[in-house]
């Protein structure tokens, strides 16, 4: 972190005088490609609402961790979210129900269980508000390290498996006929989403987390002509919106997560207009 602080001090930018802004900017630089890559997989796999369901499961995991006195309840949330994701993949592979129906079942169950546990014995719900809204300005070096490790793993997973995941999402029967382990690939994919969602929930907030996992790829899809552009534009939109949202949050004194989400919404609107012009 000392090297990063030194680099930030070389830049004549007012907001980088503060260590918490330096931490937030580094977190954005790690989150942006993470959200950008995961977004392409989520949108292609038609799993847009699944990340929202995982956010609810992460909240439940945090509540469970707090009840049992775990020092860092976020790791309890990671474990619970992974189990939740694998259970969803198992049920989905053995059910004839539509994916959106199963997501609704799991999502409603997770949020109800989370609220039930959080308020058990007359407990106060207010201490969990930070997970609903998020605060990237309070991110710690340890959390940044976890984000960096997750980004490396997701990038490696994307390089090795993105083509397989795309084929699995578009035509699972064809993927299976070509020897691709469809259920295993989907299980690993949902686990990756669970880890990303859980590690970022305290920074961007449950209420707007899903937009950061959907809008980058949705915007890129408007103007991309091939798969390479699709991934590249998704990461680019996430990066530009992340930095722009952080700058707006500093000078306008608003929530960074909300500002980033609105920036992404603007990217979608602009890319949609270019799509109409190109058409």
NULORO-124742 format. One record per residue (C-alpha): x, y, z; residue in three letters. Coordinates in nm, 3 decimals. Layout:
<sites>
> u, v, w, residu
> X, Y, Z, ALA $
...
</sites>
This chain:
<sites>
> u, v, w, residu
> 0.000, 0.000, 0.000, UNK $
> 0.292, 0.236, 0.065, UNK $
> 0.386, 0.225, -0.305, UNK $
> 0.028, 0.304, -0.403, UNK $
> 0.017, 0.596, -0.160, UNK $
> 0.345, 0.726, -0.305, UNK $
> 0.209, 0.708, -0.659, UNK $
> -0.109, 0.891, -0.558, UNK $
> 0.093, 1.169, -0.397, UNK $
> 0.264, 1.232, -0.731, UNK $
> -0.072, 1.322, -0.886, UNK $
> -0.190, 1.682, -0.838, UNK $
> -0.544, 1.576, -0.744, UNK $
> -0.707, 1.725, -0.436, UNK $
> -0.910, 1.425, -0.330, UNK $
> -0.602, 1.200, -0.323, UNK $
> -0.460, 1.393, -0.031, UNK $
> -0.667, 1.167, 0.195, UNK $
> -0.571, 0.805, 0.260, UNK $
> -0.933, 0.686, 0.254, UNK $
> -0.972, 0.828, -0.099, UNK $
> -0.653, 0.653, -0.207, UNK $
> -0.792, 0.327, -0.072, UNK $
> -1.126, 0.388, -0.244, UNK $
> -0.961, 0.461, -0.580, UNK $
> -0.750, 0.146, -0.562, UNK $
> -1.062, -0.053, -0.474, UNK $
> -1.239, 0.094, -0.778, UNK $
> -0.948, -0.001, -1.004, UNK $
> -0.981, -0.358, -0.879, UNK $
> -1.361, -0.373, -0.875, UNK $
> -1.411, -0.229, -1.223, UNK $
> -1.253, -0.516, -1.421, UNK $
> -1.404, -0.759, -1.172, UNK $
> -1.755, -0.627, -1.230, UNK $
> -1.691, -0.585, -1.603, UNK $
> -1.587, -0.947, -1.657, UNK $
> -1.851, -1.095, -1.428, UNK $
> -2.115, -0.878, -1.591, UNK $
> -2.054, -1.030, -1.935, UNK $
> -2.093, -1.379, -1.792, UNK $
> -2.406, -1.285, -1.598, UNK $
> -2.583, -1.111, -1.887, UNK $
> -2.490, -1.381, -2.138, UNK $
> -2.604, -1.651, -1.896, UNK $
> -2.931, -1.464, -1.829, UNK $
> -2.854, -1.459, -1.458, UNK $
> -2.916, -1.090, -1.397, UNK $
> -3.138, -1.143, -1.094, UNK $
> -2.922, -1.420, -0.951, UNK $
> -2.661, -1.171, -0.828, UNK $
> -2.940, -0.989, -0.643, UNK $
> -3.043, -1.316, -0.479, UNK $
> -2.682, -1.377, -0.379, UNK $
> -2.671, -1.033, -0.223, UNK $
> -2.961, -1.135, -0.002, UNK $
> -2.783, -1.458, 0.088, UNK $
> -2.467, -1.260, 0.172, UNK $
> -2.669, -1.044, 0.408, UNK $
> -2.804, -1.359, 0.572, UNK $
> -2.450, -1.494, 0.609, UNK $
> -2.338, -1.170, 0.774, UNK $
> -2.631, -1.189, 1.016, UNK $
> -2.543, -1.549, 1.103, UNK $
> -2.178, -1.455, 1.153, UNK $
> -2.273, -1.172, 1.385, UNK $
> -2.506, -1.392, 1.589, UNK $
> -2.229, -1.650, 1.644, UNK $
> -1.975, -1.383, 1.729, UNK $
> -1.744, -1.432, 1.432, UNK $
> -1.478, -1.161, 1.437, UNK $
> -1.507, -1.100, 1.062, UNK $
> -1.866, -1.190, 0.967, UNK $
> -1.794, -1.118, 0.599, UNK $
> -1.611, -1.452, 0.576, UNK $
> -1.913, -1.627, 0.721, UNK $
> -2.114, -1.453, 0.449, UNK $
> -1.874, -1.581, 0.182, UNK $
> -1.918, -1.939, 0.304, UNK $
> -2.296, -1.908, 0.325, UNK $
> -2.319, -1.748, -0.021, UNK $
> -2.108, -2.023, -0.178, UNK $
> -2.330, -2.291, -0.024, UNK $
> -2.636, -2.093, -0.140, UNK $
> -2.498, -2.071, -0.496, UNK $
> -2.412, -2.441, -0.514, UNK $
> -2.753, -2.536, -0.377, UNK $
> -2.917, -2.319, -0.641, UNK $
> -2.711, -2.485, -0.916, UNK $
> -2.805, -2.828, -0.783, UNK $
> -3.178, -2.750, -0.773, UNK $
> -3.167, -2.580, -1.113, UNK $
> -3.005, -2.884, -1.277, UNK $
> -3.272, -3.115, -1.137, UNK $
> -3.582, -2.903, -1.181, UNK $
> -3.802, -2.821, -1.479, UNK $
> -3.883, -2.481, -1.331, UNK $
> -3.767, -2.170, -1.515, UNK $
> -3.447, -2.010, -1.382, UNK $
> -3.622, -1.684, -1.289, UNK $
> -3.876, -1.878, -1.082, UNK $
> -3.604, -2.058, -0.887, UNK $
> -3.417, -1.731, -0.837, UNK $
> -3.733, -1.579, -0.693, UNK $
> -3.773, -1.872, -0.455, UNK $
> -3.414, -1.857, -0.332, UNK $
> -3.404, -1.476, -0.316, UNK $
> -3.721, -1.440, -0.109, UNK $
> -3.614, -1.720, 0.123, UNK $
> -3.269, -1.567, 0.176, UNK $
> -3.392, -1.217, 0.255, UNK $
> -3.662, -1.349, 0.490, UNK $
> -3.409, -1.569, 0.671, UNK $
> -3.165, -1.278, 0.699, UNK $
> -3.422, -1.044, 0.853, UNK $
> -3.545, -1.322, 1.083, UNK $
> -3.195, -1.390, 1.216, UNK $
> -3.101, -1.020, 1.239, UNK $
> -3.408, -0.941, 1.450, UNK $
> -3.404, -1.263, 1.653, UNK $
> -3.460, -1.194, 2.022, UNK $
> -3.555, -0.833, 1.958, UNK $
> -3.221, -0.750, 1.793, UNK $
> -3.175, -0.417, 1.613, UNK $
> -3.159, -0.412, 1.236, UNK $
> -2.987, -0.072, 1.217, UNK $
> -2.636, -0.214, 1.256, UNK $
> -2.679, -0.385, 0.919, UNK $
> -2.770, -0.065, 0.734, UNK $
> -2.414, -0.022, 0.607, UNK $
> -2.454, -0.340, 0.406, UNK $
> -2.767, -0.203, 0.240, UNK $
> -2.615, 0.127, 0.130, UNK $
> -2.242, 0.051, 0.131, UNK $
> -1.946, 0.277, 0.194, UNK $
> -1.641, 0.232, -0.026, UNK $
> -1.465, 0.515, 0.158, UNK $
> -1.429, 0.291, 0.464, UNK $
> -1.269, -0.001, 0.278, UNK $
> -0.961, -0.142, 0.451, UNK $
> -0.626, -0.260, 0.304, UNK $
> -0.720, -0.617, 0.402, UNK $
> -1.042, -0.595, 0.200, UNK $
> -0.847, -0.448, -0.092, UNK $
> -0.610, -0.745, -0.074, UNK $
> -0.907, -0.983, -0.088, UNK $
> -1.041, -0.797, -0.392, UNK $
> -0.703, -0.823, -0.566, UNK $
> -0.685, -1.198, -0.504, UNK $
> -1.043, -1.241, -0.628, UNK $
> -0.968, -1.040, -0.943, UNK $
> -0.669, -1.263, -1.024, UNK $
> -0.882, -1.577, -0.980, UNK $
> -1.174, -1.441, -1.184, UNK $
> -0.942, -1.322, -1.464, UNK $
> -0.778, -1.666, -1.479, UNK $
> -1.120, -1.832, -1.477, UNK $
> -1.239, -1.600, -1.754, UNK $
> -0.932, -1.671, -1.974, UNK $
> -0.968, -2.046, -1.932, UNK $
> -1.345, -2.086, -1.935, UNK $
> -1.516, -1.784, -2.097, UNK $
> -1.575, -1.961, -2.430, UNK $
> -1.711, -2.269, -2.255, UNK $
> -1.938, -2.059, -2.037, UNK $
> -2.068, -1.869, -2.339, UNK $
> -2.151, -2.191, -2.522, UNK $
> -2.305, -2.337, -2.206, UNK $
> -2.525, -2.030, -2.165, UNK $
> -2.632, -2.009, -2.528, UNK $
> -2.677, -2.379, -2.602, UNK $
> -2.623, -2.615, -2.304, UNK $
> -2.717, -2.924, -2.506, UNK $
> -2.450, -2.848, -2.768, UNK $
> -2.196, -2.777, -2.495, UNK $
> -2.274, -3.110, -2.331, UNK $
> -2.241, -3.294, -2.663, UNK $
> -1.892, -3.147, -2.702, UNK $
> -1.781, -3.286, -2.369, UNK $
> -1.815, -2.968, -2.166, UNK $
> -1.923, -3.042, -1.805, UNK $
> -2.222, -2.808, -1.808, UNK $
> -2.333, -2.851, -1.447, UNK $
> -1.979, -2.823, -1.314, UNK $
> -1.914, -2.507, -1.518, UNK $
> -2.236, -2.351, -1.395, UNK $
> -2.149, -2.443, -1.037, UNK $
> -1.806, -2.279, -1.059, UNK $
> -1.962, -1.975, -1.224, UNK $
> -2.226, -1.929, -0.956, UNK $
> -1.960, -1.975, -0.686, UNK $
> -1.751, -1.699, -0.845, UNK $
> -2.051, -1.466, -0.845, UNK $
> -2.116, -1.549, -0.479, UNK $
> -1.761, -1.456, -0.376, UNK $
> -1.759, -1.131, -0.576, UNK $
> -2.101, -1.022, -0.445, UNK $
> -2.012, -1.097, -0.084, UNK $
> -1.675, -0.922, -0.088, UNK $
> -1.819, -0.605, -0.242, UNK $
> -2.150, -0.578, -0.057, UNK $
> -2.009, -0.360, 0.222, UNK $
> -1.846, -0.124, -0.031, UNK $
> -2.128, -0.064, -0.280, UNK $
> -2.436, -0.181, -0.089, UNK $
> -2.696, -0.450, -0.142, UNK $
> -2.955, -0.209, -0.284, UNK $
> -2.750, -0.116, -0.592, UNK $
> -2.503, -0.403, -0.618, UNK $
> -2.703, -0.578, -0.889, UNK $
> -2.685, -0.275, -1.119, UNK $
> -2.304, -0.289, -1.113, UNK $
> -2.315, -0.652, -1.220, UNK $
> -2.563, -0.598, -1.504, UNK $
> -2.521, -0.249, -1.653, UNK $
> -2.158, -0.279, -1.777, UNK $
> -2.236, -0.574, -2.004, UNK $
> -2.581, -0.441, -2.095, UNK $
> -2.417, -0.119, -2.213, UNK $
> -2.142, -0.304, -2.398, UNK $
> -2.395, -0.524, -2.572, UNK $
> -2.551, -0.218, -2.736, UNK $
> -2.240, -0.128, -2.935, UNK $
> -2.026, -0.445, -2.950, UNK $
> -1.979, -0.618, -3.284, UNK $
> -1.803, -0.927, -3.153, UNK $
> -1.724, -1.111, -2.830, UNK $
> -1.387, -0.940, -2.784, UNK $
> -1.545, -0.594, -2.801, UNK $
> -1.820, -0.712, -2.568, UNK $
> -1.573, -0.795, -2.290, UNK $
> -1.353, -0.492, -2.357, UNK $
> -1.637, -0.237, -2.354, UNK $
> -1.789, -0.393, -2.043, UNK $
> -1.465, -0.350, -1.848, UNK $
> -1.416, 0.000, -1.994, UNK $
> -1.766, 0.114, -1.895, UNK $
> -1.717, -0.024, -1.545, UNK $
> -1.381, 0.150, -1.510, UNK $
> -1.496, 0.489, -1.640, UNK $
> -1.814, 0.480, -1.431, UNK $
> -1.625, 0.369, -1.122, UNK $
> -1.371, 0.651, -1.136, UNK $
> -1.632, 0.907, -1.243, UNK $
> -1.868, 0.801, -0.966, UNK $
> -1.594, 0.826, -0.704, UNK $
> -1.505, 1.178, -0.820, UNK $
> -1.872, 1.281, -0.808, UNK $
> -1.914, 1.134, -0.461, UNK $
> -1.620, 1.341, -0.334, UNK $
> -1.719, 1.677, -0.480, UNK $
> -2.097, 1.639, -0.446, UNK $
> -2.082, 1.455, -0.111, UNK $
> -2.310, 1.172, -0.217, UNK $
> -2.298, 0.794, -0.192, UNK $
> -2.018, 0.655, -0.410, UNK $
> -2.212, 0.339, -0.491, UNK $
> -2.515, 0.535, -0.609, UNK $
> -2.298, 0.771, -0.815, UNK $
> -2.125, 0.478, -0.986, UNK $
> -2.458, 0.311, -1.058, UNK $
> -2.596, 0.631, -1.213, UNK $
> -2.283, 0.669, -1.424, UNK $
> -2.338, 0.317, -1.555, UNK $
> -2.701, 0.402, -1.630, UNK $
> -2.577, 0.700, -1.833, UNK $
> -2.338, 0.471, -2.021, UNK $
> -2.629, 0.245, -2.106, UNK $
> -2.839, 0.539, -2.229, UNK $
> -2.557, 0.675, -2.446, UNK $
> -2.466, 0.333, -2.587, UNK $
> -2.832, 0.269, -2.661, UNK $
> -2.850, 0.592, -2.863, UNK $
> -2.543, 0.488, -3.062, UNK $
> -2.703, 0.150, -3.118, UNK $
> -3.008, 0.321, -3.268, UNK $
> -2.791, 0.541, -3.489, UNK $
> -2.586, 0.246, -3.610, UNK $
> -2.902, 0.046, -3.683, UNK $
</sites>
